[in-house]
Amino acid sequence: LIENRKADHIRICLTKDVQARRITTGLEDVYLIHRALPEMSFEDVDTSASLFGHRLSAPVVIEAMTGGTLEAERINRVLAQAAEHFRIAMGVGSQRAALERRELEHTFRVARDAAPNAFLIGNIGLSQLLKKGWEDKVKRAVEMIEADALAIHLNALQEAIQPEGDTNFKEGLERIKEVASNLQIPIIVKETGAGIAYEEAKLLETAKVNGIDVGGAGGTSWAAVESYRERRESAKVRELGETFWDWGIPTAVTTIEVLKSTNLTVIASGGIRTGIDVAKVIALGAEAAGLAWPLLKPAVEGYLKDAIRGLIEELRVSMFLTGSKTVKELEHKPIVITGKTAQWLRARGFNPEEYAIR
Ligand SMILES: Cc1cc2nc3c(=O)[nH]c(=O)nc-3n(C[C@H](O)[C@H](O)[C@H](O)COP(=O)(O)O)c2cc1C
């Protein structure tokens, strides 16, 4: 049952080490330049931002995590209350369970009830959209939470490792195009920890999607989550999960690849862990940064607001130390990109030095 799978995912993410091991986001290679003379007062910092034209108090997205179970409903309520309180955006987890069983709709709907004004993002897997009845699923997913945008998630890595995975992604681009031409709200195509290369980003732009949430490598590893899930049942799944644990395109790299090859709105996610990371991806050109795993335990254990307050405070300090009064100013601050990330970008035809002086 999908509900069991979802409950497993939450339990594993709360109790096991599911973070990347030997791959990093590359954000450790990305440096903002310290301004010893910021020529402003700390109180002048304004972190407000906009995402698809919707005003936020900070460029932060609570990434898609859950729904479908009672525990998930509780988590969605807490996440949504925080999204409403801080005026940040939030994605619900894959709505598949409720699309298959209407009686589970309330476990997602709770997000809209708790966050009547927040920018809420619906979530559906591309593999679900490749089955019959997809038009109806899209419509219901949006209506269920009165979504402000719909994320179509790509998780080929996870599906390939799950024994019961949906591994048919044939004609996925065509389907994304059909969804995008049918829907009035923004469509975001979202990876889940392996990143999106510029080749796909360009294709997605031709399919007329509105945004890409890069979901890069260096944070939560879905290969890791699946390897824990099947630990008892199957040695093969465990091995596959171990082998692919660190698969993917680092978050800093995928963020730049997508930004430099398209005009799409970019949400940078995958291993974003501090307000400094948020500041870095904004300076690279992302419209917002998304976090999933770091918010799960705070949501379950009751200190989510403190966690988000801390994150926004770190962003505020980063803005002060780079002399950025506004998020718009931060977008134009110089960045130095070194090491592995610079090498990777150069190998792919991008110029890491172009951010250094501006
Ligand atoms: C417990 C958990 C459940 C998730 N479920 C979904 C999901 O249903 N749909 C989706 O698109 N992404 C899902 N994700 C992926 C996240 O949205 C995000 O892309 C990924 O975890 C990388 O961010 P992080 O390193 O901050 O966790 C989930 C992540 C976590 C930690």
The ligand as an SDF file (V2000), in Angstrom:
LIG
                    3D

 31 33  0  0  0  0  0  0  0  0999 V2000
   10.2970   12.5200    4.1450 C   0  0  0  0  0  0  0  0  0  0  0  0
   10.3870   13.0450    2.7500 C   0  0  0  0  0  0  0  0  0  0  0  0
    9.3600   12.7860    1.8540 C   0  0  0  0  0  0  0  0  0  0  0  0
    9.3910   13.2760    0.5430 C   0  0  0  0  0  0  0  0  0  0  0  0
    8.3360   13.0620   -0.3010 N   0  0  0  0  0  0  0  0  0  0  0  0
    8.3160   13.6770   -1.5200 C   0  0  0  0  0  0  0  0  0  0  0  0
    7.1610   13.5990   -2.3560 C   0  0  0  0  0  0  0  0  0  0  0  0
    6.1680   12.9670   -2.0150 O   0  0  0  0  0  0  0  0  0  0  0  0
    7.1950   14.2540   -3.5560 N   0  0  0  0  0  0  0  0  0  0  0  0
    8.3000   14.9590   -3.9710 C   0  0  0  0  0  0  0  0  0  0  0  0
    8.2720   15.5690   -5.0360 O   0  0  0  0  0  0  0  0  0  0  0  0
    9.4090   15.0190   -3.2040 N   0  0  0  0  0  0  0  0  0  0  0  0
    9.4410   14.4050   -1.9960 C   0  0  0  0  0  0  0  0  0  0  0  0
   10.5620   14.5120   -1.2040 N   0  0  0  0  0  0  0  0  0  0  0  0
   11.7760   15.1510   -1.7600 C   0  0  0  0  0  0  0  0  0  0  0  0
   11.9620   16.5640   -1.2870 C   0  0  0  0  0  0  0  0  0  0  0  0
   10.8680   17.3690   -1.7050 O   0  0  0  0  0  0  0  0  0  0  0  0
   13.2810   17.1860   -1.7830 C   0  0  0  0  0  0  0  0  0  0  0  0
   13.2620   17.3220   -3.1860 O   0  0  0  0  0  0  0  0  0  0  0  0
   14.4850   16.3550   -1.4270 C   0  0  0  0  0  0  0  0  0  0  0  0
   14.3120   15.7130   -0.1810 O   0  0  0  0  0  0  0  0  0  0  0  0
   15.7600   17.1810   -1.3480 C   0  0  0  0  0  0  0  0  0  0  0  0
   15.7200   18.1490   -0.3170 O   0  0  0  0  0  0  0  0  0  0  0  0
   16.4280   17.9610    1.1160 P   0  0  0  0  0  0  0  0  0  0  0  0
   17.8710   17.5690    0.8620 O   0  0  0  0  0  0  0  0  0  0  0  0
   16.2920   19.3110    1.7680 O   0  0  0  0  0  0  0  0  0  0  0  0
   15.6850   16.8960    1.8440 O   0  0  0  0  0  0  0  0  0  0  0  0
   10.5350   14.0260    0.1150 C   0  0  0  0  0  0  0  0  0  0  0  0
   11.5830   14.2640    1.0240 C   0  0  0  0  0  0  0  0  0  0  0  0
   11.5230   13.7960    2.3280 C   0  0  0  0  0  0  0  0  0  0  0  0
   12.6820   14.0900    3.2510 C   0  0  0  0  0  0  0  0  0  0  0  0
  1  2  1  0
  2  3  1  0
  2 30  2  0
  3  4  2  0
  4  5  1  0
  4 28  1  0
  5  6  2  0
  6  7  1  0
  6 13  1  0
  7  8  2  0
  7  9  1  0
  9 10  1  0
 10 11  2  0
 10 12  1  0
 12 13  2  0
 13 14  1  0
 14 15  1  0
 14 28  1  0
 15 16  1  0
 16 17  1  0
 16 18  1  0
 18 19  1  0
 18 20  1  0
 20 21  1  0
 20 22  1  0
 22 23  1  0
 23 24  1  0
 24 25  2  0
 24 26  1  0
 24 27  1  0
 28 29  2  0
 29 30  1  0
 30 31  1  0
M  END
$$$$
